[in-house]
Amino acid sequence: MKIAFFTLLFSVSLVTSAQAQNLSKTEKKILSTVETNHDAALEFLEKVVNINSGTMNHNGVKEVGMVFKEQFDAINFNTRWIDMPTQVKRAGHLFAETTGTKGKKLLLIGHLDTVFEKDSPFQKFKKEGDIAYGPGTNDMKGGDVVVLYALKALHENKLLNDAQIIVAFTGDEESTGKPLTISRKDLIEAAKKSDIALGFETSTGFNYATVARRGSSGWELEVKGKRAHSSGIFNDRVGAGAIFEASRILHTFYTDVKGDKFLTFNPGVILGGTEIAFDTALAKGEAFGKSNVVSQSVLVKGGLRFISEEQKENTRSKMKKIVEDNLPQTSATISFQDSYPPMQPTKGNLKLLELLNEVSKDLDQGIVEAYDPGKRGAADTSFVAGYVYCLDGLGTMGTGAHTTNETLDLSTFEALTKRTALLIYRLINQ
């Protein structure tokens, strides 16, 4: 699929403030309700941020889920906590649902977990003026609260009757449970019952939304050489050793595979020497070797990002071919592990962006443009993109996601909640 449209800016004329307030009486009531509930939304955000829900803190993830569950129960959603089987090693997911037949059937996606585990020094919500600090303020408990309080505004105005909306807050987006056939089964089943998915991952900017995301895949390179005294390296009997062969492979990846638009690949860790040991669960290892011994083993673990399945498979084929052409007395194998599929820029996704633009302009918030997928990571919307039209990046604004300096821009929080509430309202009334 051609994706050159990302270079195209929307040629939308500026509208006057009077035109921008092209809102119905009902829509103005929705906005008023969001304003009334704004302080409560911020208090609720502080409450859930102060509950540690690092992905591997299963009790904490579920506790946050139960706090949200109580709120969704209160606005007449049918809620359920879905525990994951023991082998998945993840807490589970919160789903909340209304049923009906009018308008578009919506799937609203968020996640409960953060990257900050129980031993992180970054644990508590703190507010300084219009900036809030805390684990998950932006990624993405803030986005979850936007979803909740947008739906609250619609519920309080009795506007959710006969609408089908599924809210899916996963408990392992930051480190997805395996196998994916189990950990993402319920999300995909929800997508199959829906028309549109809206993702509330952190926003890339007040006037951007995500119509495409790259997929991600892991790769692992194992290289073997002949252990021997270093005085014999390069001769026919000893050969090149594992480290030279690994270096050749990685350098050739860089020179011969790099270059396709939106394609990136990264060797994240490398161990080499006489003996190596790597703990996958902890993402760390040990290597032993001496300068007078030809290296026997190398392990490289990396990631691959791609915009389409075709690009992924072409890249894998190139990498495999390079790995097979070994230096003397060495051998190498490469394996791949699928993770997130790509969310491609479909016409339906672009239509959703147009609708979001109309909402934004009617709120006098300006136009919203498609964000470059080369600058975004993967997210749960990618798992459902093959079944429904998608729009993502609708969550909160801030900085420093995944760092102990994570912030949320509170000055935009209410405006983004209003935008979300009107977008949902218009979709369920189409």
C-alpha positions as CSV (number, residue, x, y, z in Angstrom):
1,M,0.0,0.0,0.0
2,K,1.3,3.4,-0.8
3,I,1.8,5.7,2.2
4,A,3.0,8.8,0.5
5,F,0.0,10.6,1.9
6,F,1.9,11.3,5.2
7,T,3.7,14.1,3.4
8,L,0.3,15.6,2.5
9,L,-1.1,18.3,4.8
10,F,-4.8,18.8,5.1
11,S,-5.7,21.9,3.1
12,V,-8.4,23.1,5.4
13,S,-9.2,26.8,5.5
14,L,-9.2,28.5,8.9
15,V,-12.6,29.0,10.3
16,T,-13.9,31.9,12.4
17,S,-14.7,31.4,16.1
18,A,-18.4,31.7,15.2
19,Q,-18.1,28.9,12.7
20,A,-16.1,26.8,15.1
21,Q,-18.9,26.8,17.6
22,N,-21.1,24.8,15.2
23,L,-22.4,22.7,18.1
24,S,-25.9,21.4,18.8
25,K,-27.7,22.1,22.0
26,T,-27.1,18.5,23.1
27,E,-23.4,18.8,22.4
28,K,-23.1,22.0,24.4
29,K,-24.7,20.1,27.3
30,I,-22.0,17.4,26.9
31,L,-19.3,20.0,27.1
32,S,-20.9,21.6,30.2
33,T,-20.9,18.2,31.9
34,V,-17.2,17.6,31.1
35,E,-16.5,21.0,32.7
36,T,-18.5,20.2,35.8
37,N,-16.7,16.8,36.3
38,H,-13.2,18.1,35.5
39,D,-12.0,18.4,39.1
40,A,-13.4,15.0,40.0
41,A,-11.5,13.6,36.9
42,L,-8.2,15.0,38.2
43,E,-8.8,13.6,41.7
44,F,-9.6,10.2,40.2
45,L,-6.4,10.4,38.0
46,E,-4.3,11.1,41.2
47,K,-5.9,8.1,42.9
48,V,-5.1,5.6,40.1
49,V,-1.6,7.0,39.5
50,N,-0.8,6.4,43.2
51,I,-1.5,2.7,42.9
52,N,1.6,1.0,41.5
53,S,0.6,-1.0,38.4
54,G,3.9,-2.0,36.9
55,T,3.2,-4.8,34.4
56,M,4.7,-7.5,36.7
57,N,2.9,-6.2,39.8
58,H,-0.1,-8.3,39.0
59,N,-2.0,-7.4,42.2
60,G,-1.4,-3.7,41.5
61,V,-2.6,-3.9,37.9
62,K,-5.8,-5.7,39.0
63,E,-6.3,-3.1,41.8
64,V,-6.3,-0.3,39.3
65,G,-8.7,-2.3,37.1
66,M,-11.1,-2.7,40.0
67,V,-11.1,1.0,40.7
68,F,-12.0,1.6,37.1
69,K,-14.5,-1.2,37.2
70,E,-16.4,0.4,40.0
71,Q,-16.7,3.6,38.0
72,F,-17.9,1.9,34.8
73,D,-20.4,-0.1,36.9
74,A,-21.8,3.2,38.1
75,I,-22.6,4.4,34.6
76,N,-24.4,1.1,33.7
77,F,-21.6,-0.7,31.8
78,N,-21.4,-4.4,32.1
79,T,-17.9,-5.0,33.4
80,R,-15.7,-8.1,33.8
81,W,-12.2,-8.8,34.8
82,I,-10.5,-11.4,32.6
83,D,-7.7,-13.3,34.4
84,M,-4.9,-14.6,32.3
85,P,-3.8,-18.3,32.5
86,T,-0.8,-19.0,34.7
87,Q,1.5,-19.6,31.7
88,V,0.9,-16.0,30.4
89,K,2.4,-14.5,33.6
90,R,0.2,-11.4,33.4
91,A,-2.6,-9.9,35.5
92,G,-5.4,-9.8,33.0
93,H,-7.7,-7.2,31.4
94,L,-10.7,-5.0,32.3
95,F,-13.6,-5.0,29.8
96,A,-16.7,-2.8,30.1
97,E,-19.6,-2.9,27.6
98,T,-22.9,-1.5,26.7
99,T,-25.1,-3.1,24.0
100,G,-27.2,-1.6,21.3
101,T,-27.9,-1.2,17.6
102,K,-27.6,2.5,16.8
103,G,-24.7,4.2,15.1
104,K,-21.2,2.8,14.9
105,K,-20.1,0.0,17.2
106,L,-17.1,1.3,19.1
107,L,-14.1,-0.3,20.8
108,L,-12.2,2.1,23.1
109,I,-8.7,0.9,24.0
110,G,-6.4,1.7,26.9
111,H,-4.1,0.0,29.3
112,L,-3.8,-0.2,33.1
113,D,-0.1,-1.1,33.4
114,T,3.0,1.1,33.5
115,V,6.7,0.5,33.0
116,F,7.3,1.4,36.7
117,E,7.5,-1.7,38.8
118,K,7.2,-1.8,42.7
119,D,11.0,-1.1,43.1
120,S,10.9,2.0,41.0
121,P,11.7,5.3,42.8
122,F,8.9,6.9,40.8
123,Q,5.7,6.1,42.5
124,K,3.5,9.1,43.4
125,F,1.4,11.8,41.8
126,K,2.6,15.4,42.2
127,K,1.1,18.6,40.8
128,E,3.0,21.8,40.0
129,G,0.8,24.4,38.3
130,D,-0.5,22.9,35.0
131,I,1.9,20.0,35.1
132,A,1.3,16.7,36.8
133,Y,4.1,14.2,37.5
134,G,3.7,10.5,38.2
135,P,4.0,7.0,36.8
136,G,1.4,6.6,34.1
137,T,0.0,10.2,34.2
138,N,0.6,10.3,30.5
139,D,1.2,6.7,29.5
140,M,-1.5,6.0,30.0
141,K,-3.7,6.3,33.0
142,G,-4.4,9.8,31.8
143,G,-5.9,8.5,28.6
144,D,-7.9,5.9,30.5
145,V,-9.4,8.7,32.6
146,V,-10.2,10.7,29.4
147,V,-12.2,7.7,28.2
148,L,-14.0,7.2,31.5
149,Y,-15.0,10.9,31.9
150,A,-16.0,11.3,28.3
151,L,-18.4,8.4,28.7
152,K,-19.6,9.7,32.1
153,A,-20.6,13.0,30.4
154,L,-22.5,11.0,27.8
155,H,-24.2,8.8,30.4
156,E,-25.2,11.7,32.6
157,N,-27.0,13.2,29.5
158,K,-28.6,9.9,28.8
159,L,-26.9,9.6,25.4
160,L,-25.5,6.0,25.6
161,N,-28.9,4.3,25.3
162,D,-28.9,1.6,22.5
163,A,-25.2,2.2,21.7
164,Q,-22.7,-0.6,21.5
165,I,-19.4,0.5,23.2
166,I,-16.7,-1.9,24.4
167,V,-14.0,-0.4,26.7
168,A,-10.9,-2.6,26.7
169,F,-8.2,-1.8,29.3
170,T,-5.4,-4.3,28.9
171,G,-3.1,-5.1,31.8
172,D,0.0,-5.9,29.9
173,E,0.5,-3.4,27.0
174,E,4.0,-2.3,28.2
175,S,5.2,-6.0,28.2
176,T,2.7,-8.1,26.3
177,G,2.0,-11.6,27.7
178,K,2.8,-14.6,25.6
179,P,1.4,-16.3,23.7
180,L,-0.4,-13.5,22.0
181,T,-3.1,-15.9,20.9
182,I,-4.1,-15.9,24.6
183,S,-3.2,-12.4,25.8
184,R,-4.8,-10.6,22.9
185,K,-7.7,-13.1,22.2
186,D,-10.4,-11.1,24.0
187,L,-9.3,-7.8,22.4
188,I,-9.4,-9.3,18.9
189,E,-12.8,-10.9,19.7
190,A,-14.1,-7.4,20.8
191,A,-12.8,-5.9,17.5
192,K,-14.7,-8.5,15.5
193,K,-17.9,-7.2,17.1
194,S,-17.1,-3.6,16.4
195,D,-16.9,-1.1,13.5
196,I,-14.3,1.3,14.8
197,A,-11.4,1.2,17.4
198,L,-10.2,4.4,19.1
199,G,-6.9,4.1,21.0
200,F,-6.1,6.5,23.8
201,E,-2.3,6.1,24.0
202,T,-0.4,9.3,24.8
203,S,-1.0,12.1,22.2
204,T,1.9,13.1,20.0
205,G,0.6,16.7,20.0
206,F,-2.7,18.5,20.5
207,N,-3.2,18.7,16.7
208,Y,-2.0,15.2,15.7
209,A,-3.6,11.8,15.7
210,T,-2.3,8.3,14.6
211,V,-3.7,6.6,11.5
212,A,-0.9,4.2,11.2
213,R,1.6,2.4,13.5
214,R,4.6,0.2,12.6
215,G,4.6,-3.4,13.7
216,S,7.3,-4.8,15.9
217,S,9.2,-8.1,15.9
218,G,12.0,-9.5,17.9
219,W,15.1,-11.2,16.5
220,E,17.9,-13.3,18.0
221,L,21.2,-14.0,16.3
222,E,23.3,-16.9,17.5
223,V,26.9,-17.3,16.2
224,K,29.3,-20.1,16.8
225,G,33.1,-20.2,16.2
226,K,35.9,-22.6,16.9
227,R,37.5,-22.2,20.3
228,A,41.2,-22.2,19.9
229,H,44.4,-20.3,20.9
230,S,44.3,-16.8,19.4
231,S,47.7,-17.4,17.6
232,G,45.8,-19.5,15.1
233,I,43.1,-17.1,14.2
234,F,42.5,-16.7,10.5
235,N,44.2,-20.0,9.5
236,D,42.2,-22.7,7.8
237,R,41.9,-24.8,10.9
238,V,40.7,-22.1,13.4
239,G,38.9,-19.6,11.1
240,A,37.5,-16.2,12.1
241,G,35.9,-16.8,15.5
242,A,32.3,-16.0,16.6
243,I,32.9,-12.3,17.3
244,F,34.3,-11.4,13.9
245,E,31.4,-13.3,12.3
246,A,28.8,-11.5,14.4
247,S,30.5,-8.2,13.5
248,R,30.3,-9.0,9.8
249,I,26.7,-9.9,10.0
250,L,25.7,-6.8,12.0
251,H,27.7,-4.5,9.7
252,T,26.1,-6.0,6.6
253,F,22.7,-5.6,8.2
254,Y,23.5,-1.9,8.5
255,T,24.9,-1.4,5.0
256,D,22.6,-3.7,3.0
257,V,19.3,-3.9,4.8
258,K,18.9,-0.4,6.2
259,G,17.1,2.2,4.0
260,D,13.4,1.3,3.4
261,K,11.0,4.0,4.6
262,F,9.6,3.3,8.0
263,L,11.9,0.3,8.5
264,T,14.2,0.2,11.5
265,F,16.1,-2.6,13.3
266,N,18.2,-2.4,16.4
267,P,20.6,-4.8,18.1
268,G,19.7,-4.1,21.7
269,V,22.2,-6.4,23.5
270,I,25.2,-8.5,22.5
271,L,27.2,-11.1,24.5
272,G,30.3,-12.7,23.1
273,G,33.3,-14.8,24.3
274,T,34.2,-18.3,25.3
275,E,31.1,-18.9,27.4
276,I,27.9,-16.8,27.6
277,A,24.7,-16.9,29.5
278,F,21.6,-14.7,29.0
279,D,18.6,-14.5,31.3
280,T,15.7,-13.5,29.0
281,A,13.3,-12.7,31.8
282,L,15.7,-10.2,33.3
283,A,17.1,-9.0,30.0
284,K,20.7,-9.4,31.2
285,G,23.6,-11.9,31.0
286,E,27.2,-12.7,31.5
287,A,30.1,-13.4,29.2
288,F,33.5,-15.0,29.8
289,G,36.5,-14.8,27.5
290,K,40.2,-14.0,27.2
291,S,42.1,-12.0,24.7
292,N,44.3,-15.1,23.8
293,V,41.3,-17.3,23.1
294,V,39.3,-17.3,19.9
295,S,35.7,-16.5,20.7
296,Q,33.3,-19.5,20.6
297,S,29.9,-17.9,21.0
298,V,27.9,-14.7,20.4
299,L,24.3,-13.9,21.2
300,V,22.6,-10.7,19.8
301,K,19.0,-9.8,20.6
302,G,17.3,-7.1,18.7
303,G,14.0,-5.5,17.5
304,L,12.5,-4.8,14.0
305,R,9.9,-2.2,13.2
306,F,7.9,-2.3,9.9
307,I,4.9,-0.6,8.3
308,S,3.5,-3.7,6.5
309,E,3.7,-7.5,6.6
310,E,5.3,-7.4,3.2
311,Q,8.1,-5.1,4.5
312,K,8.6,-7.4,7.5
313,E,9.0,-10.5,5.4
314,N,11.3,-8.9,2.8
315,T,13.5,-7.7,5.6
316,R,13.6,-11.0,7.3
317,S,14.6,-12.7,4.0
318,K,17.5,-10.3,3.5
319,M,18.7,-10.8,7.1
320,K,18.5,-14.6,6.8
321,K,20.6,-14.5,3.5
322,I,23.3,-12.4,5.2
323,V,23.4,-14.8,8.2
324,E,23.9,-17.8,6.0
325,D,27.1,-16.6,4.2
326,N,29.6,-17.4,7.0
327,L,33.2,-16.6,7.6
328,P,35.6,-19.7,7.8
329,Q,34.9,-22.1,10.7
330,T,31.8,-20.2,11.9
331,S,28.1,-20.8,11.7
332,A,25.1,-18.6,12.5
333,T,21.4,-18.8,12.9
334,I,18.7,-16.1,13.2
335,S,15.2,-16.5,14.6
336,F,12.3,-14.1,14.7
337,Q,9.5,-13.6,17.2
338,D,6.3,-11.8,16.2
339,S,5.0,-9.2,18.6
340,Y,2.8,-6.3,17.3
341,P,1.4,-6.4,13.8
342,P,1.4,-3.1,11.7
343,M,-1.6,-0.8,11.7
344,Q,-1.7,0.3,8.1
345,P,-3.0,3.7,6.9
346,T,-6.3,2.6,5.5
347,K,-8.9,4.9,3.8
348,G,-11.2,4.2,6.7
349,N,-8.6,5.4,9.2
350,L,-8.3,8.6,7.2
351,K,-12.1,9.1,7.2
352,L,-11.9,8.8,11.0
353,L,-9.3,11.5,11.0
354,E,-11.6,13.7,9.0
355,L,-14.4,13.3,11.5
356,L,-12.0,14.1,14.3
357,N,-11.0,17.2,12.4
358,E,-14.6,18.3,12.2
359,V,-15.0,17.8,16.0
360,S,-11.8,19.7,16.7
361,K,-12.8,22.6,14.4
362,D,-16.2,22.8,15.9
363,L,-14.6,23.1,19.3
364,D,-12.3,25.8,18.0
365,Q,-9.3,23.6,18.7
366,G,-7.8,23.7,15.2
367,I,-7.2,21.0,12.6
368,V,-5.7,17.5,13.4
369,E,-3.1,16.0,11.2
370,A,-1.8,12.4,10.6
371,Y,1.3,11.8,12.7
372,D,4.3,10.2,11.1
373,P,4.3,6.4,12.0
374,G,8.1,6.4,11.9
375,K,8.0,8.4,15.1
376,R,5.5,6.2,17.0
377,G,5.9,2.9,18.8
378,A,3.6,-0.1,18.7
379,A,0.3,-0.2,20.7
380,D,-2.7,-2.4,21.2
381,T,-4.6,-0.9,18.3
382,S,-2.3,-2.7,16.0
383,F,-3.8,-6.1,17.1
384,V,-7.3,-5.0,15.9
385,A,-6.3,-3.0,12.8
386,G,-7.0,-6.0,10.6
387,Y,-10.7,-6.0,11.7
388,V,-11.8,-2.4,12.2
389,Y,-10.9,1.1,11.2
390,C,-8.6,2.7,13.8
391,L,-7.6,6.0,15.1
392,D,-5.0,6.2,17.9
393,G,-3.0,8.8,19.9
394,L,-6.2,10.3,21.3
395,G,-4.9,10.3,24.9
396,T,-3.3,13.0,27.0
397,M,-0.4,15.2,26.3
398,G,2.8,15.3,28.3
399,T,6.5,14.5,28.2
400,G,9.0,12.0,29.4
401,A,6.9,8.8,29.0
402,H,8.8,5.7,30.3
403,T,11.1,7.9,32.4
404,T,11.0,9.1,36.0
405,N,10.3,12.6,34.6
406,E,7.0,11.6,33.0
407,T,4.5,14.5,33.0
408,L,1.0,15.3,32.0
409,D,-0.1,18.7,30.6
410,L,-3.2,19.5,32.7
411,S,-4.0,22.6,30.6
412,T,-5.1,20.3,27.8
413,F,-6.8,17.6,29.8
414,E,-10.3,19.0,29.8
415,A,-10.1,20.0,26.1
416,L,-9.1,16.5,25.1
417,T,-11.9,15.0,27.2
418,K,-14.4,17.3,25.4
419,R,-13.0,16.3,22.0
420,T,-13.3,12.6,22.9
421,A,-16.9,12.9,24.2
422,L,-18.1,14.7,21.1
423,L,-16.2,12.2,18.8
424,I,-17.9,9.3,20.5
425,Y,-21.3,11.0,20.5
426,R,-21.1,11.7,16.7
427,L,-20.0,8.2,15.9
428,I,-22.7,6.5,17.9
429,N,-25.3,8.7,16.1
430,Q,-24.1,8.2,12.6
